């Protein structure tokens, strides 16, 4: 699960930067934000499970 969160974080950051640099493909910005949010949620769930 850790690897999945890290991969989603990296993909999200790449899509976020592509969305910022390429104005024509602005939907990549939203996809990047959504993937980042999913990665953050997965990381928090992993952290909370380890803490309990």
Secondary structure, DSSP 8 states (H G I E B T S, - for coil): -HHHHHHHHHHHHHHHHHHHH-STTTHHHHHHHHHHHHHHHHHHHHHHHHH-
